[in-house]
Each structure stands twice: as structure tokens, then as C-alpha cells.
Amino acid sequence: AALVSTAEEAVTDEMCERYFQLLCEFEPHLARRFLESGETYRVEHCLELCRQYDIPDATAYLLERIGNVAEALDLCLARVEVSIGAIRHQLRH
């Protein structure tokens, strides 16, 4: 999901962030891929969006980027626990 910049129209940080907001809203499974693409964005702003739209993998990625590895790990472990709980529930029924 790379944005192309031409000499006539440069892509601004605000445009990237607006694009990311729309991505979070309509294609959340692509959010982390966008963040990893190297586009320019304010990490804190995008982290807020990831939390707002409940996108755990992208949230964990950004938490790692800002050095909050413990919170990122806690988020990942919580997702694993939820998945295990769902599997156990399915096995019982």
C-alpha cells in the first residue's frame, strides 16, 4: 500500500495519516503492512488510531517502535489467550 509521490503533488504526512485512518476503518487487516511500508506518519497518532479501531497486530508493532516492548508483548499474549479460550470452547461443544 505504498503511496506514490510525484514532482507535481507531494504526499504529505497528513495525507498518509488520513489514508491510514481510512485503512483502519475499512481494511484493518492491511494496517500493519502499511505501517511497515516506511511511509511517513506520526507514530503516536497512528497508535491512537490502531487502538481506536482495535487493530492489535498494528498496535503491537507501533508499541515496539516506540520502545514499549512489554506492552506489545502483553497485547500479543492476551490475543493468544483469547484464541486458546475460543478453541477450548469449540472443543467442548
Contacts in CASP RR format, 6 or more apart in sequence:
PFRMAT RR
TARGET T0000
AUTHOR 0000-0000-0000
METHOD contacts of the structure
MODEL  1
AALVSTAEEAVTDEMCERYFQLLCEFEPHLARRFLESGETYRVEHCLELC
RQYDIPDATAYLLERIGNVAEALDLCLARVEVSIGAIRHQLRH
1 23 0 8 1.000
1 30 0 8 1.000
1 33 0 8 1.000
1 34 0 8 1.000
1 37 0 8 1.000
2 37 0 8 1.000
2 39 0 8 1.000
3 11 0 8 1.000
3 15 0 8 1.000
3 16 0 8 1.000
3 19 0 8 1.000
3 39 0 8 1.000
4 11 0 8 1.000
5 11 0 8 1.000
13 40 0 8 1.000
13 41 0 8 1.000
13 42 0 8 1.000
16 39 0 8 1.000
16 40 0 8 1.000
16 41 0 8 1.000
17 41 0 8 1.000
17 42 0 8 1.000
17 45 0 8 1.000
17 46 0 8 1.000
17 49 0 8 1.000
19 34 0 8 1.000
20 31 0 8 1.000
20 34 0 8 1.000
20 35 0 8 1.000
20 39 0 8 1.000
20 41 0 8 1.000
20 46 0 8 1.000
20 49 0 8 1.000
21 49 0 8 1.000
23 30 0 8 1.000
23 31 0 8 1.000
23 34 0 8 1.000
24 31 0 8 1.000
24 49 0 8 1.000
24 50 0 8 1.000
24 52 0 8 1.000
24 53 0 8 1.000
24 55 0 8 1.000
24 58 0 8 1.000
25 53 0 8 1.000
28 53 0 8 1.000
28 55 0 8 1.000
28 58 0 8 1.000
31 50 0 8 1.000
31 53 0 8 1.000
31 55 0 8 1.000
31 57 0 8 1.000
31 58 0 8 1.000
32 55 0 8 1.000
32 57 0 8 1.000
32 58 0 8 1.000
32 61 0 8 1.000
35 41 0 8 1.000
35 46 0 8 1.000
35 58 0 8 1.000
35 61 0 8 1.000
35 62 0 8 1.000
36 61 0 8 1.000
43 62 0 8 1.000
43 65 0 8 1.000
43 66 0 8 1.000
44 66 0 8 1.000
46 58 0 8 1.000
46 62 0 8 1.000
47 59 0 8 1.000
47 62 0 8 1.000
47 63 0 8 1.000
47 66 0 8 1.000
50 58 0 8 1.000
50 59 0 8 1.000
50 62 0 8 1.000
51 59 0 8 1.000
56 75 0 8 1.000
56 76 0 8 1.000
56 79 0 8 1.000
59 72 0 8 1.000
59 75 0 8 1.000
60 72 0 8 1.000
60 73 0 8 1.000
60 75 0 8 1.000
60 76 0 8 1.000
61 72 0 8 1.000
63 69 0 8 1.000
63 71 0 8 1.000
63 72 0 8 1.000
63 75 0 8 1.000
64 72 0 8 1.000
END
